[in-house]
Amino acid sequence: MNRWKAKWGAVMLTFMLMISLVLPVQAQTTEEEKLSQLLQAYVQQLSANPNSEGMSVGYEVYSLDDDKTLASYHSDKTFVPASVFKLLVTAAAVSKWPKEMTIPTKVFTTGNLSNSGVLNGDIILKGFGDPTLTVEKLDTLAKNLAALGIHKVNGNVIVDESYFDNQRLGEDWMWDDEPYSYSTQTSALSVRENTVNVTVHPGKEIGESPTVTIDPAPDYLTVVNKAKTVAGSNASLTIDRTLGKNEIAVSGTIGKNYSANGYTLTRTIHDPAPFTGTVFRDFLIEQGITFKNKSTIEKGSVADDARLVAAVESPKLDDILTEMVKESDNFYAEMLTKLLGAKESVVGSTAAGIEVIHHFLVNNLGLEDGFIQKDGSGLTRLDHISPHAYIQLLNSMYDGPERDRFISFLPIAGKDGTLKNRMKGTAAEGNVMAKTGSMSGVNSLAGYVSAKNGQTLAFSILLNGIYKSSFATNLQNQIAIAVAQYPELPNPPASTPESPSFPLAKVFDPLLDDPAFKGIIKGAVIYSTKKQEVLYARSPQSLLTPGASVKLLTTASALDNLGQNYRFKTELYTTGTIRNGILNGDIIVKGYGDPTLATDSNRQELGGPTMEGIAQDLKNAGIHLLKGNIIMDSQFFTEDVYAPGWTWDHESEQFQPQITALSVNHGTVRLQYEPEKTGKNINVTMEPRVDEIKIVNTAITGEAKSKNTLAIKRVRGDNTIEISGTLPAGTEKGFKDVSIDAPHLYTGYVFKNMLKEAGVNVSPHSQVVSAAKPADANLVNSYESPPLAEIVTYMNHHNDNFTAEMIIRSLGALINGKGTFDDGIDTVYTMMNRVISTPFDMMDGSGLTKYTQISAAQVASLLTAETQKPTFPMFYDSLANAGEDGSLKTGLDNISSPQLTGILENREDMPGLSGYIKTKDGDLLAFSLLLNGYSQTESKQLVKNFAQKLVDITQ
């Protein structure tokens, strides 16, 4: 293996040389040519360090005085921009609304106010999208009502958030960001940016639970306090908000002698309008206003006969925009995006706001329509834009009537905002005014520079694929400082190595250079395992979001560490005694991550075990009555059910199930549906039926050939499935598999039903509970999955995320002793360290997360290394054949080639294809194509074109 690593290290060195920037050899003398050479030299230096060589870089520098580009590099590629995306909503807002505009929050009342101060009606608090609303202003509103003479309210506090829609989070925002203030929920009625302070004070004695306080609205949240007071003055606390709930979970330790001020963190809340109403009600009570039932906070809208009795206003628009841009406030950006929709198109939604922004940018400012916007803040990784688009925006705003306002919002290098501590003591300090943007793997900077020659220059720098953020900010600083010094610049290097030539360049260069896909960042490698030669490469070291190609790493690690014949197990236990067929004890099912476990033969795959069969075994053992509980032990894995970076809005989709060590049917329940008579509710059945899964069916059968708007979604943090929309009459019967909450408990509910069907009665007092197997439990039977070789074949042929994640967490438990995503991924890192020396990031086993970053060269390295392992036949056979089976059957339609095998990612936001193809002369080519970015022509077509060329060259 060491010899192989050395051999492959030479190949990787070749890859490093391939990404060297090519600068003209001859001397250049003009100022702009000198600037261009210098900036490219800065970028070229990145390839010399493994911590920065994977960065994808795009920039453009433009003279606003001379109307010409001074320097550019990959300026037409589209990048995930992060917070620099706020410039879009800023430009639209400042151009459409006056600087003095304010946003109100109003209070109305209904009913009559008696002479004794009794309001026989409701108090209605209505929001209009003020992102700055404070608790102090709600206090002011409460005092205004008290001044009216109100002492008692016989009605409720109604919160009206109807000015905006009810979508709380942005598209594809990540679930693990939710507790933090940069990812707070939005509502037209929001206070304190929908956050609370959680403060922990130590108990009086060691061993006691600390005191946890919430401010404001302490009654709005539930606290689960598992923390302990310990000796000393340090704190090691975890403070989280439970997914989809207003529950604060506190764990860890705090020293008895910790600071008297306590340990405080800010956390977000769920469902903002009732939270705001609760804060308001608490202030009303403080003013001596009592409620008949301590007031119920209800959602509603202002009645036609309601009277306006009080109002407060936000700060002026330009004050809001200054805070939003200089401090990069995501909440402000999202609220203003919805406000643009509400004010300009009468729909207070993110989509409507984006449409207003897009129309303004394209039709008013003249931006090329080659970018995609999905939120206002840049928090989603579905946003993509090019450096050139920013130059168009900055140029148009500079030439427009709101130039000074727009520029005034930008952070100033070395002075304020997010640039306060950057570029101090350089030519950029005080002269660079720019918006920053950063999140994991992403860093951006765009704005204006007052150059040394007196000119004003616009610049934009977008960076993706960042392994160490310091390299990204350093590059931005270097470029910004150089532009501020312009035209007095240091001499750039005179020359660089010549560009390498690849045997297949004439075949694949035109393909990847197709103008239809100019916005796409491409990483590609084709490697001959027979000749040990790179046949083609394009940006091979660029760290890109790989999608399903990650399953190759999971497959390889599983075969390496567990072997092709490994079988997952599920164990059945009992406690207590069995007399006369009565079990006076519990039944325990312990899971060990078997991805093939099913409810019954109808859902069985690969011949794996079923709960139906397990129930029958208990019947055959002579048990006909269970008096105890059904215990589901899923503790082979830790309690976390989602990998980092999975998204909130896909939690009910079958491709993003919760991952527990005990789960049936891939963690889903199947809902079959068909239309009824026109105007009637559609018919929905659950398979298998479980009473603990609730269905709310409001979907209607529509006219034949009407639009199908059927939507099936599970409520977050709950096992209630809502079915809505219209299903046209005549639609064939269909089904949808919906991911469920707490799959191990669902498995228990199914098992309870299966026991009854098998003839094993269950006591009415028996419950399905989640707990560890008791130490004195008796093993009844152990059930095994099919061999691992069959399981990874199923996974790769069907591009199955559930199976990949069950495997990766099982690897963590079996190899590293802990069933976490991280511990499973560590087995992959260990394997890859034998093959490559360059770093990458992997955050799940399936490729669903966008946190993962890997290069085409690294994927090709793995594929090549696999050919030397004894497990290679199983690894190779696990991959789908192009156009013939599995995910490649539909993904590469019209391309049928058993010689082409691989894994295809079908999602438009991260398409790609990695695998092998056999040539006529017996060579096996390992290849990887990874694509990130946005193109108006579907990038899936580029994948198909690439696959077809691979087939063509082997004919």
N, C-alpha and C positions, 0 to 999 in steps of 0.2 A: 504494500500500500504506500509506503514512503517513496519507493521508486516511482510509483504511478503519480504521486503528488508532485514530485520533482518534474516529471515529464509534462504533466498538465500545467505546472507553474510556468513553463516556457510558453505554452499556448496563451496563458493569461497575460504574460508579458507582451506577447504579440498584440493582444487586445488593447493593452494600455497604449501601445504605440499607435494603434489605429485611431484612437480618439484625439490624438494631438491635433491642435488647430493648425491649419496650413496658412501661413502668411507669405505674401510675395517676397521673393528673395531680393529683388532689387530695392535700393533705397528709395524711400518716398519722402517728399519734402513739404507738402502742403500741411497746414495746421490740422485740417480735419483728418488727413491721412495719418498724421502722427497720433491724433487722438484715437482713431480707429485701431491702429496697431497696438497702442498702449493698453486699451481696454481688452483687446483680444489676448494680449500677453497675460493680463490678470486672470482671465478665464483659463488660459492654458496651464497656469501654475496649479490649478485645482487637480489636474490629472496626475500630479506628482505625489499626491497623498491619498492613501486608501480611504481616509475618512471624508474626502471631498470629491474623489474622482467620479462618483456616481451622480453628481448633480447635473440636472438639465437646466441650462441657462438661456435666457432670452433677454435682450435689452435693446433700447433705441434711445439715441440722443438727438434732439431736434432744435435747430436755431429758430426761435420765433421771430427774430428780427430779419433773418435772411430767407426764411421759409424753405429750409432745406435740412435734410438729414445729415448729421455729422458723423454718426457711427451707429451701426446696428449689428446684431447677431441673433439669428433665429427669431427675428421680431414678428414673424407671421405665425409662429407656433402658439398654440393655446395652452395656458397653464392654469392650474388651480391657484387662485389669486390671494386667498385669505382676506384679511380686513381691508386691504387696499381697494376691495370691491365697493366699499362704502362711498367712494368717489362718485359712483353712478347715481345713487339715491341723492347724494348731496347736490350734484349738478342739476338734477330734475327739480328738486325742492327749491333751490335758490333761484331757479329760472322761472318757476311757476308761482311762487308765493312771496309776498312782501316781507321785508325783514322784521316788521312790527307784528306780524301775525302771531296770535296766541291760540291756545287750545283750551276749551273750557271743560270743567266738570260741574254738573248741575244737580241740584236737589229739588225734587217735586214732592208734593203731598196730595193725597186724595182724601175724600170724606170731609167732615166738619170738625172744626176746632171749637169746643165748648168754652163758655166763659171761665170755667174752672181749669182750663188748660189741658183738657182731654181731647186727643186727636182720634176720632173714630174713623180711622182709615190707615193707609200705609204711607211710609216714607220711602221715596224712590231715589236711589243714587244712580245717575246716568253718566257714563263715561263717553268721551269723544276722542279717545286715543292719545291722551296726554301721557307721554313717557316719563315726565318729571314729577308726577303727582307725589306729594310727600304726606307723611302722617300728620305733620303740622297743619297742612291745608285741610285735611279731614277734620282735625280738631277745630279749625276755624269754622268749617261748615256746621259742626255740632254746636258751637257757640251761637252761630246765627240762628239755628232752630230754637235753642233755648231762649234767645232774645225775643222770639215770637210769642213766648209765653207757653210753649208746649211743656207739659210736665209728665204726661202719660200718653202712651200710644196703645191703642187696642188692636192695631194691625201689625204688620210685619215690616221689616226692612227689605225692600225689593232692590236687587241690583240689576241694572240694565246695561248689558254689554253688546247690544245689538248693532252698534255702529260698525263693529268688525264681525267677521265670521268667527266660528268656534274652533278653528285649527290653531293649536297652541304652540306647536314647534315647527321648525322649517323642514322642508323635504330632505330626507336622508341625513338629518342630524343624528349624532351618535348617542346611544342610550347612556353610555358611561360619562357623558358630559353633563347630563341633566341636573345633578345636584349643585352644580357650580354656577356662579352668577353670570358667567359669560354665555350661558345657554338657558336663560330663563324663559318661561312661558309668556306668551303675549295675550292680551285681551284689551278691548277698548276701555275697560275699567280696571286699571292696575295702579297699585301704590307701592312705593319703595322698590320699584323695579321687580316686584314680586319675590322679594327675599326676606328672610328673617335672620336675626342673630341668634345663634345657639351658644350659650355660655355654660361652662362646666366649672363648678367649684368643688373642691375636695370635701369628703365627709369629715366629721370630727375625729373619727378614729380609723386606724388602719384596718382594712377589710370591709369598711362600710361602702355603700354605693355613694358616689358623688351626687351633688345636686345639679340638675339640668334645668335651665330656664330658657324660655323662648320669648323673643321680643321682635315685633309686636304680635298681637293676637295669639296669646299662648293657648287659648282654647281651640284654636283652629287645627293644631297639630297634636298628634299622639307621640309620646316619647317612649321608646323601648331602651331602657338603660341597663346595659350589661357591664358597665365599667366598674372598676374597683379603685378604692383609695389605697395607696401604698406609701411606704416611707420615702422621704426625700422631697425634692422641690422640682422634679421634672414631670413632664406629661408626655405620654405616648398614647394618643387617643385617635380613634377613627370615628368621624361624625358623618353619617350618610343619610340620604333620604330614600326611603324604600320606593322602588320603581312603581309609578302610577298611583302613589298614595301620599297622603299628608302624614307621614310617619317618619320621625327622626330616630335613627338607630345609633346609639352611642356605645362604643366598646373600647377596651384598652385600660390603661391605668393613668392615674394622676396623683402626684405626690401630695402628701398631707400639708407640706409647707409651700405649696405652689402659690404664685402671686395672688394677692388679695383681690385683684381684678378678675381672676378666673381665666379660663382658657376659652376664647371666643372664635368662632368661625361663622361665616355667612353661608346660608344654604337657601336654595330655591324652594318655592311651594308649588303645589299642584292645584290647578283650577283657580285662576287669579280673582275673578269677580267676587265669589263668596268670601275670599280672604279679605279683599278690600272692604266688603260690606261688614265683615266682622270687626275690622279695625275701626270703622265708622261707628258701628253700634257701641263698641266699648267707650268711645268718646262721648256718645250721647248719654250713656249711663253715668259717666263721670260728671256730666252737666246736670245730673239729677233727673233725667228723663227716664222713666220706668216703662216697662213693657208688660203687657198682660201675661205673656208667656216667656219672658226674658227675650223675646223677639226671635222669630225664626227668620233666617236669612234665606230668601228665595230668589231664584232667577225669574226675570220677567221683563216687561217693557213699560214705558211711560204710557199711562192711559190717556185717552183723548181729553178727559175732564180734569186731568192733573194740573196743579198750579205750581209754577216755578217760584220757589221761596228763597233759594240761595244759590250762589255759584262762586267758583274760584277760577282763575286763569293761570295757564302755564307761563313761564318766562317767554320772552320774544323768540321768534323762530331762530334768529341768528345766534342767540345764546345757546339754544338747543343744539344747533349744528356745530357750534364751536366745541361744545362738550363732546358731541358724538365723534367728531373727526380727530380732535387733538388727543382725546383719551381712548379712542377706538371702542366706543360703547355699542356692543351688539344689540342690546335691547332697544336703544334709541333708533338704530337703523331699521330694525324689523317693524317697530311701531310706525315710523315715518313711511315705510314702504306700504303698509296697509292703509295709512292715512292718504297717501297719493291715490290709491284705488278708491277709497271712500269719497274723497273730495272731487276727483277728476273723472271718475267713471261710475260713481254711486254704488260701488261694491267694495266693502272694506276687507279685501282678501290680499294675501301675498301675490297670488297670480294676477289679480287686477292691477295691483301696484306695479308689478314687473312689466305688465303690458304698457302702462303709462310711461314708465322709464324707457322701455325699449323703443317705443314710438318716438319719444323725445330725442333719444340718442341717435337713432337712424335717420329720422325725418327732419329734425331740427339742427342737430350737430353734424350730421353727415357721416357717422361711423359706419364702416362696412359691417354688414350683417353676418359676421363670422364669430360671434360670441354667444354664450348661453348663460342665462341668469336664472337661478332657482330660489334665491333669497336676497335680502337686502344687506346683510352683514358680511357675507363671505364665509359663514361658518360651514355651509355644506360643501362637500367636495364634488358636487355636480356642477358648480360654477366653473366656467372656463372662459378665458379671455387672453388676448395676445398683447405683447408690449406695444405693438403698433396701434392697437385700438386705444390704448391709454394715451398715446401721443396725439391721436385724433381728438380725443376728449379734452386733453389739456390745451391743445392748440385752439379748439373751438371756444372753450370757456375763456381763454385769454383774449381772444378777439371779440368776445361778446360783451354785452352791457353789464354783466354781473361779475366781471373780472376781479375787482378788488374784494368783493364779498367772498367769492369762492376761494381766493388765495388766503384770505385772512383766517380761514378755518384750519389751515394746514399746520402741523407741528413744525417748529423751526429748529434746525440742527443745533445742539448744544444749548438750547434756550428753554423749550417748553414741550409739553405733550409727550408723546411716545419717543421723541427724538431728543429729549432733554439731556440725556447722558451720553449721547453719541456724537462723535466727530468734534469734540471739544478741542480747542487749541489748533484747529486746522483751518484751511481756506474755506471749508464748508460751513464752519460755525457762523450762524447768523445769515448765511447766504443760501442755504438749502432749505426749501419749504416743501415738505413731502409727506405723503401718507404712508404709514408702515402697514405691514400685514404679516402675521406669523402664526403658524400652528404646526403640529408635528409633520415634518417632511416638507414644509412649505414656508417660503419667506419672500416678501415683496417690498418694493419701495418705488413710489412714483410721485413726481411733482415738478417743481421749478427750481432753477438755480440762477443766481445772479453771478455771472462769470466775471473773471478778472478784467476782461476787455470791455465790460459794461453791457454786454448782451444778456438777454434773458433766454435761457435754454430750458426746454422741457425734456424730462427723461423718465424712463420706466425700466425697472429691472424686476423680472419675475424668475423665481427659482423654485424648482420642484426636485424631489429625489434627494432630500437633504438628510444625511446621516448624522452630522454634527452641525448644529445651527450656527456655531461661531464662525465657521467658514463662510456661510452665506452672508451674515451681517458684515463680515470683514470685506467680502467682495463688494457688497453694496457701498460700504464706506469708501473703499478704494476708488470706485467709479465716481461716486458723488464728489469726492475731494478732487479728483482729476478734472471733472467737469467744472468745478468751481474755480480751478486754477487756469482753465482754458483762456488763452492759447499757450500759456507758459507751462509747458509740460516736460517731464524728464524724457530722455531718449528711450524708446522701446527697444527690445531685442531686435537685432538686424535680420535674423532668419530662424526658421524652425525646420524640423525634419520634413521630408517630402511625404506626401500622402501615399499609403500603401495601396497596392493594386490587388484585387481579388479575382479569381478565375470566373466567378459568376456575377461580377459587377455589371456587365452589359445586359444581363438578364434581369437582375433585381433592382438596379438603380432606377431605371425608368418607372418601374412599378411603385417604388416608395417615393419617387419624386413627382408623382402624378399631382398636378395642381388641385385636383378635386379633394385631396387629402392634405393640403398644405398646413392645416392647423394641427395635425396630429404629431405628437412626439413619438418617434418609432425607435424601438430597440430590436435588432435582429442579428442572429448568428446562424450560419449553416456550417457544420463541421464534419469533415470526413473522418470517421473512426478508423477506416482502413489506411488512409494515407497520413493520418494525424496532421491534417492541414485545415486551416480556416478557408473555406471556399467563398464565404461572403460574411460581411459584418456591416452593420449600421448602428452607430452609437451603442456598441455592445455593453459598455460599462454603466450606462444610464440606469439608475435605480428607478424602476417604474412599478406601479400597482399592477400585479400580475394576474389577478383574478384566479380562475380555476387551475392555472398551471401550478399553484401551490400544492395541489393534490399529488403531484409527482414527488415532492419532497416527503409528504406524509406517507405515501406508498413505500418509498425507498426505506425510510426509517423503520416502518412497521415490519417489512420483510427482513431487514438487517437484524432488528432487535428481538423479534418474536418468532420469525421463521414462517415459511409458507403453510405449515400444518398447524399453527397455533389456532386454538378454538376458545372463544369467549364462553364464559359459564354464567349460569343463573342457578341459585341454590334455593331449595325449599326446606323449611324447618317447621317444627312445632314445639310448643312448650306444654307443660301440664301432662295430664293423663287422658287415655282413651278408654272409656268403659261403656260397653254396650253400644258402640258406634258414636258415642258422644265425646267430643274433644273439649275437656274442661281446661282450656288453655288457648293460646294464640297460634295463628298460622303466620309464618314469616317468609317473605320472599326477598332474597338478597340479590341485588344486581351487581354485575361486574362489567358493565359497559357493552353488553351484547347488542350490536346494531340490528340484528335480524329477528329479535323477539317480536312476536305478533300476537294479536288477540285470538285469531282463529285461522282456519285453513283458507278463508276468503282473502285474508290479508297477508298470508304467509309468503315469504320470499326465500329462495335458496334452501328451502326445507328446514328453516330454523325452528326453534321451539315456539310453542303457543301457550297462552294462558288457558285456553280451552283444554289442551292436553294436560297441563299441570293440574287443573281442577279435576279432570277425570282420574288422574293418578291418586288424588286424595280419596275420591270415591272408591276406587279399587282397593285402597288401603283399609276400607271398612268404616270410614268416617261418614256419618250421615247428618251430624248436627255439630255446628261450631258455636260454642258459647263465649269464646273470647274475641279478641280483636284480630284484624288483618293488618299486620305490620309490614310496611314497605321500607326496606333498608337500601338506600341509595348512597350510602356514605363512602363508597369506593371512590367517588368524586367529591370535591368540595361543593359548597352550596351555590356558588356562582353558576348561572345557567346560560349566560351570553358571553361570547368572546369580546375583547376590547374592540370598539369601532363598529360593532353591528348597529343597525339603525332602528329608531323607535317606530317608524312607520311601516316596517316589515315584520313586526312581531307576530302577526297572525298568519303570515304566509308560510307555506309548507317548506320553502327553501331556507327559512330562518327559524328552526324550531329551538325550543329550550333543550339544553343538553344536561341530562342527569344520567346516573349510572344504571337506572332502571326505567326503561321506557319502551312502550309498544308502538308499533305502526309508525315509526320514525317521529314519535312525539306529536302525532296529529290525530284528529277525529275527522271522519269523512261525512260530509253532508251531501245528500243526493237531492236534486231539485228538478221540478218540472212545472210547466204552467197549468193553471186550472182554467175555468171559464173567464172570459174577459171581465176585468174589474174585480175579480176575486183574488184573495191572497194566493200566492204560488204554494205548491205542495212541497214540503221539506221533510226529509227523514234523516235520522242520524244512524250511522253504522259504525260500531255497534251502539245501541241505545244506552245511554248512561244518564240517570236522573240528575246527577251533579253537574252536568253540562247544560246550561240554560240557553234556550233559543228564543230570541225576540224577532218575530217574522212580520215585518211591515211591507214586504215586497208584494207588488201587485202584478197580475197578469195583464199585459197591455195588448193593444190591437196587433194583429198579425202584421209583420214587417215594420213594426215600430222600432224605435231605438232600444237596444238592450243596455240598460243601465244597472243591471243587477250588481249589488255589492255585498260581499260577505266578509265581515271583520269581527275579530274577537276584541272585547273591551280590554284595555290594558290592565294588567294585574288581576284579572278576573277570568272566570270561565263562563262568561256570558257572550254568546255569539249573536251579533246583530245582522239581520238580513234585510236589505232595503233596495229600493229602486224598482225598475220595471223589467219584466221578462216577457218578450213578445209571445203571443199565442202561436202555437205550432212549433215552438222551439223543442228540439229533442231533449230527452232527459239527460241531465249532466250531473257532475259532482265536483266538489272542491274539498281538498284536504286542508284543514285549518289547524295551525299550530296551537297547542293548548298550554295553559298555565299549570305548573307543577306536574309534569308527565308521570312522575313516580306515583303520585296519588291517583292520577287517572288510571294508571295500570292497576292499582288496587281496586278502584271502582269497577273496572271491567272484570277483574278476577272475582269479585264478590258476586257479580251477576253470573259469571261462568260456573261458580260453585253451585248456585241454585239450579242452573240448567243441567248440571251433571247429577243432581239429586242430593247435594250436600246442603242442608238447610242452614241458614245463618240466623243467629239470635237477633231479635230487634235491637238489642242493646250493643251489638257488635259494631265497631267503628273501623274505618280505614284510617290508619295513622302512619305518620312518618317517624321512624325511630331506628336505632341501631338494633341489630340482632342480639337478643339476650345471651349472656355467656353460657347459660345452661340449656340452650335450645338443642333439640335433637335433629340431626340431618335426616330428611326423608328421601331426598333425591337431588341429583345435580344434573343440569341440562346443558348441553353444549351446542354452540353455533356450528355452522359449516366451517371448513378450514379458511384461514386468512386469505389464501390465494383466491378463493372464490369471492370472498367479501370485497377485496380491493378491486377485483375485476368488475363486480357490480357497481362499486363506487365510481370507478373511472369511466365505465361505459355510460352510466346515467348521470355523471357529474353530480353526485349526491353529497350535499353538504353535511347532512346528518351523520352519515357513516364516517366521513372524514373526521368530524369532531369527536365522535365516540372513540375512534381509533387514537386520535392524538391525546385525549385525556387518559385513555387506558395506558398508553405509553408512559405518561407521567406517573401513573400509579404503580405500574409494574416495574419500570426501570429506575425511576427516581423517588419512588415511595410516596408520591402525593399526586392525587388525580386532578391537577389543575391544567389549564391551557398552557401556562408558562412551563411547567415541568415536562409536559409532553413535547413542547417545541424545543426544549433544551436537548432532547434526543436528536432532533433534526440538526441543530447547530453542531453537536458533537460529530455527527456524520459528515456534515458539509465541511467542517474544519479539516477533514482528511483529504478533501478534494480541492478547496479553494482557500486563498489567504485573504480575500477581500471581504469586508463586512456587508451584511444585509440585515433587514428587519423582517421578522415573521411574527404575526400576532394571532393567527388561528390556523387550523388544519385544513380549511376548505378553500381559502382565498376570498371569502365573503367580505372580510374587513378591508378598508382602504388604508389602514395603517401599515400593512405589509408593503415592503419595498425590496425588489430584487431585480437583478439585471438579466438580460438575455444571455450574456456570457456565463453567468452563474448557473442559470437553468441548463444551458448547453453543457456546462462542466459536469453537472450531476448526471445528465443523460449519457454523456460519454463515459463517466466513471462506472455507471451501472453495467455497461457492456462487459466489464472485467470481473463482475461478481458472479458467484454460483447461482444467485437468485435471479439473474437477468432473464432467463426464459419466462419466469412467472411475472416479472416486472413488465416485460415486453407484451406478453399475452394479456395483461390487464388493461391495455390501452385499446380504445375503440379504433375501428377501421373507417377511413374516410368514406362517407356516403353509404355505408353498408349497415352500421349498427350504432346503438348508443347515441350520445350527444352529437357525434359527427354526422349521423344520418340526416338529421334536419339542419344542422349548422352548416354542412358542406353539401347541400343538395346539388345535384348535377355533377358532382365530383365523386366518382366511385373508383376507389383504388385500395385494395387490401395491402399494398405496399406502404401506404401512408397511414401511420397510426399516431395517436396523440390525444391530448386533452384540449378541448375548445371551450373558451369562455364566451357565452352567448349574450351577456349583458352589454348593452351598447356603451355604457360608461367605462368599461375596461375590457375590451375585446382582445383576443389573442389566440395563438395556437402554438403548442409545443409538443414535440414528439420525435418520431423517426420516419425515414423513408428509405426503402431499399432501391438500389440502382441495379441495372442489368448486369454490371460487371461484379456484383457481389459486395459492393460497398454499402455500408449502413451510415446514412447521414443523420446526425443529431441536429435538431434545429429548434429555435425558439423565436417567436415573433410576439412582442409585447407592444401594445398601443395604448397611449393615454392622450387625452385631449378631446377637442370638439371639432367635428366636421359636419357641414351641411349635407354632404354625401355620407350616408351611413358607413361608419368605419368597418362594419362587418363585411362590407363588399371588398375592402382592402385585404381582409383575412382570406376571403374566398379567392381573390386574385393571386395572393401569395401561395395558397395551397395548390391552385391550378398550375402555377409555374413550377412548383416542386414536382408535381406529377409529370409535367411536360419534359423536364430535364432528365427524367429517369426512363423515359420511353425508348 
